[in-house]
Structures are given as structure tokens and as C-alpha cells.
Amino acid sequence: MKKTEYTIGESKIANGKVVYLTLIPKNKKDSIYFRPGQYALLSFLRGSTLSQERPFSFASSPENEDHLQFGFKIFGQFTGEFAGLKKGDSVFVRGPYGAFIFDEKKNKDVVFLAAGIGITPFMSAFHYATRKELSNKLTLIFSNRTIPEISFYEEIKNIETHNKNFKAIFAITNSGDDLPKGFVAGRINEGMILDNARDNLYGKVFFICGPQPFTDAAIFILKRLGVKEKNIRTEGFTLSPKSFFEKGSWAFPAIASASALLMLVGLYSINQTETNKAIAKAEKINTNITERLGQITTLDQKIIDRKNALLKEQAANTKTVVKRVSVPITTVIPPQKTPVVTKPTPTPTVPVYVPPKPTTPRTTVS
């Protein structure tokens, strides 16, 4: 894919580390068309030498051919130099790439879960849906440490004003409970998703973008809520060791040429096909990050196991009342036989002869 030359229309730094970059096509007829959620490879001139390319997600709507917008954090030499470019300087854009795409025909009801600068690829979808006045339901739950650190905050609030089908909730992890409307305290959790995902979770598609621990935790929560894997879309990003980033490596061109995005400083797409050799090298470089992630995952699992044990214990201690129905017991008394009264047979009496008593003769005196 060829490089297209753009010039910087505006480069603005917020909070000392987030750069909002607007590029104007040098020739409008050469404007790049992309789909919401995709990324491009950017490079610039260091004197007379062209820099290496790095991937950045589009933050503007594909419908707007007048400019491209990107957002990124300053992490090292490359992004530091990029942030130092002035209005009118040339930037070369190659792309688009990536399959992390918001499809207006398939994704009718979408919940976007973002953390930090991971909001960038979602901004393209929000601008696109608003510009085209789509009826798709879009819900954003956006996690940040503090309110001032929220990237694209003004743009998000402006989109919410003009798009009745868009809703934004800001989760603040390092704040008290006294927050304005539209803000909630704490990290994104099951309750926060259920409270703000509108109606129920059935049929919704979830897009996730943020640091790897955030992405893993979000996937775990969604699966526990019963969301099918086919309805979960992910895009992760990580920080690469300074030496790999500044000196470059053969691994990144290999990944890019395979149309896969491994984010060394910004975003990398986990939906692309990467070569085994590039994956092995990237995994070796990120060993410390992986080990830390494993520790966090283990701790989360212990908390979950403890919670399940408490729930089982509570269930075991709950008495179940069973209503018993008394069935009268019938005693069968066998019929008694009527006693037979037998009259005694009379015994015949034999007459006994009794001789008469002797009589003394009377004497007569003459």
C-alpha cells in the first residue's frame, strides 16, 4: 500500500502527554478512505530522512475527507518527535489496516468499553454515526484515573449533545464519591455494565480497547455475565521496552507486512495474522508485562473463588422450609365374629322311688 502525503493542520498537546493531531491531505483527491476502528502507519521526515512507521488509530469520521484526526500519548522518542512537528510539516500515511471495525449494518446495539487512550479507535465510530445520523444504539463506558485525564472529553460531550442514540458514562478510579452527573466512581465492573448497558445484554456487541490487563478483566466480566464470545471485539495496546521502540526491530515490519498490528507504542490489533517468529520475539520482549498480568489474574481469581465460597456458605446456611401435608392414618379393624349362644341341652331326670314312712298302729282300749 502506498504512502500518501498529508500536512499537519493542527497539533495540540493536552495534560502534557496526550497529542491531538489533525492532518490535511496535500491533494484532496488522494484522501485515504477507511472504516471506523481501523488504523494507519504514520511516518515523518527527520531532516532529509524518513522516520520509521508507527501505527495510530483513526479518530475522525471516514465521511470527512477534509482531514484525518489521530490521538496518542507521548511515550518515547518517536511520539516525542511527532508531537514536536509544526503546522505545515509533512506526514506520510499508509493504510488503512485492521479488522477492529464498527459495522453499522451488523452492530445495531453496541457497548464500548475503553480505558485511557484506548478511546481513540472508538471516536471514529462516534463521529461516523453522528455525522450519518444512524439509529444504532451506542453506549460508552470510559475508565480514567482522574477527570482531567479524560481524552477527547469535549468531543464526547458534544457528540452526546447531537446524537440522541449515544450515551457516555465516565468511570473515575482515583476519585471520591462526589462526582457530577454522568460520572461514577471506581473501576468498570458487572454492576456498572448492567446499570448502563440499556435494557439487557442479549444481542449487544461489546468493543473493548485499553491496556491488556483492562482488556482481560473486561472479557472475564462479560463472559461471567453470559455474553457470548462472538459478541466481544477486542483491541489491545501495550508499552514496549525503550530499546525496542527507539532502535526498531525487524519484528515490526514482519507484522505490518502480514497486515497484523502489534502495538509497540500505541495500538496493536489482536485480530490480525502474525508470523510465529514475530510473535515469539514480541512475547519474549514483553515477559515482565506478561508475568505481572499473570499475578493480577491470579489475584482476581482468588477474590472470585473467595466470593463463590462465601455464596455457597450462605446458601448452605439458608434453611429451606418445606410445607408438610399430613395424611390421616386409617386403621383397619377386622370385623369381629358374633358370639354364638348355645342353649344347654336339658338332661332328663330319672325318678327316684322313695318308700313311704312306716305307720305305727293305733291301740284301742276298750
URZIQUI-V962953 format. One record per residue. N is the residue number from 1. SS is DSSP state (helix for helix, strand for strand, loop for the rest). NEAR is the number of other ideal C-beta (glycine too) atoms within 8 Angstrom. Layout:
<<N;SS;NEAR> <N;SS;NEAR>>
This chain:
<<1;loop;3> <2;loop;4> <3;strand;7> <4;strand;11> <5;strand;11> <6;strand;13> <7;strand;12> <8;strand;15> <9;strand;8> <10;strand;8> <11;strand;12> <12;strand;6> <13;strand;11> <14;strand;9> <15;loop;7> <16;loop;4> <17;loop;8> <18;strand;12> <19;strand;15> <20;strand;13> <21;strand;12> <22;strand;11> <23;strand;14> <24;strand;10> <25;strand;14> <26;loop;8> <27;loop;6> <28;helix;7> <29;helix;4> <30;helix;9> <31;loop;8> <32;loop;11> <33;loop;6> <34;loop;11> <35;loop;9> <36;loop;13> <37;loop;15> <38;loop;16> <39;strand;15> <40;strand;15> <41;strand;12> <42;strand;14> <43;strand;12> <44;strand;13> <45;strand;9> <46;strand;7> <47;loop;4> <48;loop;3> <49;strand;6> <50;strand;7> <51;loop;10> <52;loop;7> <53;loop;9> <54;strand;13> <55;strand;15> <56;strand;12> <57;strand;15> <58;strand;17> <59;loop;12> <60;loop;11> <61;loop;10> <62;loop;11> <63;loop;7> <64;loop;9> <65;loop;7> <66;loop;6> <67;loop;10> <68;strand;12> <69;strand;12> <70;strand;13> <71;strand;15> <72;strand;14> <73;strand;10> <74;loop;11> <75;loop;7> <76;loop;10> <77;helix;7> <78;helix;12> <79;helix;14> <80;helix;9> <81;helix;11> <82;helix;13> <83;helix;10> <84;loop;6> <85;loop;10> <86;loop;7> <87;loop;8> <88;loop;5> <89;loop;10> <90;strand;9> <91;strand;13> <92;strand;12> <93;strand;14> <94;strand;12> <95;strand;11> <96;strand;11> <97;strand;13> <98;loop;13> <99;loop;6> <100;loop;13> <101;loop;9> <102;loop;13> <103;loop;7> <104;loop;10> <105;loop;4> <106;loop;6> <107;loop;10> <108;loop;7> <109;strand;10> <110;strand;15> <111;strand;13> <112;strand;14> <113;strand;14> <114;strand;14> <115;strand;12> <116;helix;12> <117;helix;11> <118;helix;15> <119;helix;15> <120;helix;16> <121;helix;18> <122;helix;14> <123;helix;15> <124;helix;18> <125;helix;15> <126;helix;14> <127;helix;14> <128;helix;15> <129;helix;15> <130;helix;13> <131;helix;9> <132;loop;8> <133;loop;5> <134;loop;9> <135;loop;5> <136;loop;11> <137;strand;9> <138;strand;13> <139;strand;14> <140;strand;15> <141;strand;14> <142;strand;14> <143;strand;13> <144;strand;14> <145;loop;6> <146;loop;8> <147;helix;10> <148;helix;5> <149;helix;9> <150;loop;10> <151;loop;12> <152;loop;12> <153;helix;8> <154;helix;6> <155;helix;9> <156;helix;15> <157;helix;9> <158;helix;8> <159;helix;13> <160;helix;10> <161;helix;6> <162;helix;6> <163;loop;11> <164;loop;3> <165;loop;9> <166;strand;13> <167;strand;9> <168;strand;12> <169;strand;13> <170;strand;11> <171;strand;15> <172;strand;14> <173;loop;10> <174;loop;5> <175;loop;9> <176;loop;5> <177;loop;4> <178;loop;3> <179;loop;9> <180;loop;4> <181;loop;3> <182;loop;6> <183;strand;12> <184;strand;9> <185;strand;10> <186;loop;8> <187;loop;6> <188;loop;12> <189;loop;8> <190;helix;8> <191;helix;6> <192;helix;13> <193;helix;16> <194;helix;9> <195;helix;6> <196;helix;10> <197;loop;11> <198;loop;7> <199;loop;3> <200;loop;4> <201;loop;9> <202;loop;4> <203;loop;4> <204;loop;11> <205;strand;11> <206;strand;14> <207;strand;16> <208;strand;14> <209;strand;19> <210;strand;14> <211;strand;11> <212;helix;10> <213;helix;9> <214;helix;12> <215;helix;14> <216;helix;10> <217;helix;10> <218;helix;13> <219;helix;11> <220;helix;9> <221;helix;12> <222;helix;11> <223;helix;10> <224;helix;7> <225;loop;10> <226;loop;6> <227;loop;11> <228;loop;6> <229;helix;6> <230;helix;4> <231;helix;8> <232;strand;13> <233;strand;9> <234;strand;12> <235;strand;17> <236;strand;13> <237;strand;13> <238;loop;10> <239;loop;5> <240;loop;10> <241;loop;6> <242;helix;7> <243;helix;6> <244;helix;11> <245;helix;13> <246;helix;9> <247;helix;6> <248;loop;6> <249;loop;7> <250;helix;5> <251;helix;11> <252;helix;11> <253;helix;7> <254;helix;11> <255;helix;16> <256;helix;13> <257;helix;6> <258;loop;11> <259;loop;7> <260;loop;12> <261;loop;13> <262;loop;11> <263;loop;12> <264;loop;10> <265;loop;12> <266;loop;13> <267;strand;16> <268;strand;15> <269;loop;14> <270;loop;7> <271;loop;9> <272;loop;13> <273;loop;5> <274;loop;11> <275;loop;8> <276;helix;6> <277;helix;8> <278;helix;14> <279;helix;9> <280;helix;8> <281;helix;10> <282;helix;12> <283;helix;9> <284;helix;7> <285;helix;9> <286;loop;10> <287;helix;8> <288;helix;6> <289;helix;10> <290;helix;9> <291;helix;8> <292;helix;9> <293;helix;11> <294;helix;8> <295;helix;8> <296;helix;9> <297;helix;9> <298;helix;8> <299;helix;8> <300;helix;10> <301;helix;8> <302;helix;8> <303;helix;8> <304;helix;8> <305;helix;8> <306;helix;8> <307;helix;8> <308;helix;8> <309;helix;8> <310;helix;8> <311;helix;8> <312;helix;8> <313;helix;8> <314;helix;8> <315;helix;7> <316;helix;6> <317;helix;6> <318;loop;6> <319;loop;4> <320;loop;4> <321;loop;4> <322;loop;4> <323;loop;4> <324;loop;4> <325;loop;4> <326;loop;4> <327;loop;4> <328;loop;4> <329;loop;4> <330;loop;4> <331;loop;4> <332;loop;4> <333;loop;4> <334;loop;4> <335;loop;4> <336;loop;4> <337;loop;4> <338;loop;4> <339;loop;4> <340;loop;4> <341;loop;4> <342;loop;4> <343;loop;4> <344;loop;4> <345;loop;4> <346;loop;4> <347;loop;4> <348;loop;4> <349;loop;4> <350;loop;4> <351;loop;4> <352;loop;4> <353;loop;4> <354;loop;4> <355;loop;4> <356;loop;4> <357;loop;4> <358;loop;4> <359;loop;4> <360;loop;4> <361;loop;4> <362;loop;4> <363;loop;4> <364;loop;4> <365;loop;3> <366;loop;2>>
